[in-house]
Amino acid sequence: MLHLITEEDIEQAVDYLANTLPKETLEYAYDHIEGSQPNHILFHFGIKDRVKCALKEGDFDWNDDIHDDLWERLTHKAAQQIFKK
């Protein structure tokens, strides 16, 4: 099913998350990416459900397997979009 998601869909989801998720959540994700918050389990369980709910609320009504496969990548890209300079 993942092959049915286009790069355009991914970019729209990234933009949506960048504009929807609280800045604190994106900052935490960005710090995780940059290595200053290395606790992967806390990152995974602390943010995953929020991201999946936000995507579903934003009409990214992909099945749960796709959400599970993409949530971290989308969150990383959204955080980089906001904080990377």
C-alpha positions as CSV (number, residue, x, y, z in Angstrom):
1,M,0.0,0.0,0.0
2,L,2.9,2.4,0.7
3,H,3.6,2.5,-3.0
4,L,0.3,4.3,-3.5
5,I,1.5,7.3,-1.6
6,T,3.1,9.8,-3.9
7,E,5.9,12.3,-3.0
8,E,3.2,15.0,-3.4
9,D,1.1,13.3,-0.7
10,I,4.2,13.1,1.5
11,E,5.1,16.8,1.0
12,Q,1.5,17.8,1.8
13,A,1.5,15.7,5.0
14,V,4.9,17.3,6.0
15,D,3.5,20.8,5.4
16,Y,0.4,19.9,7.3
17,L,2.3,18.6,10.3
18,A,4.7,21.6,10.3
19,N,1.7,23.9,10.5
20,T,-0.4,21.8,12.9
21,L,1.8,20.1,15.5
22,P,2.7,22.2,18.5
23,K,6.1,23.8,18.2
24,E,7.3,22.0,21.3
25,T,6.6,18.7,19.7
26,L,8.4,19.6,16.5
27,E,11.3,21.0,18.6
28,Y,11.5,17.8,20.5
29,A,11.5,15.8,17.2
30,Y,14.2,18.1,15.8
31,D,16.4,17.7,18.9
32,H,16.0,13.9,18.6
33,I,17.1,14.1,14.9
34,E,20.2,16.2,15.9
35,G,21.1,13.8,18.6
36,S,20.6,15.9,21.7
37,Q,17.6,13.8,22.7
38,P,18.8,10.2,22.0
39,N,16.0,8.3,23.8
40,H,14.3,6.7,20.8
41,I,11.7,4.8,22.8
42,L,10.5,8.0,24.5
43,F,10.4,9.8,21.1
44,H,8.6,6.9,19.5
45,F,5.9,6.5,22.1
46,G,5.7,10.2,23.1
47,I,4.9,11.5,19.7
48,K,3.7,8.7,17.4
49,D,0.0,8.8,18.5
50,R,-0.1,12.6,18.3
51,V,1.3,12.5,14.8
52,K,-1.0,9.7,13.6
53,C,-4.1,11.5,15.1
54,A,-3.1,14.8,13.5
55,L,-2.7,13.1,10.1
56,K,-6.1,11.5,10.4
57,E,-7.7,14.8,11.4
58,G,-6.0,16.3,8.4
59,D,-7.7,13.9,6.0
60,F,-4.6,11.8,5.4
61,D,-6.8,8.8,5.8
62,W,-4.2,6.2,5.0
63,N,-4.5,2.8,6.7
64,D,-2.7,2.2,10.0
65,D,0.2,0.3,8.4
66,I,1.0,3.3,6.2
67,H,0.7,5.7,9.2
68,D,3.1,3.3,11.1
69,D,5.6,3.3,8.2
70,L,5.6,7.0,7.6
71,W,4.9,8.9,10.9
72,E,8.5,9.2,11.9
73,R,9.8,10.3,8.5
74,L,7.0,12.8,8.2
75,T,7.7,14.2,11.7
76,H,11.4,14.5,11.0
77,K,10.8,16.4,7.7
78,A,8.3,18.7,9.4
79,A,10.7,19.4,12.2
80,Q,13.5,20.1,9.8
81,Q,11.3,22.4,7.8
82,I,10.7,24.5,10.9
83,F,14.0,24.4,12.7
84,K,16.8,23.6,10.2
85,K,18.7,26.7,9.2
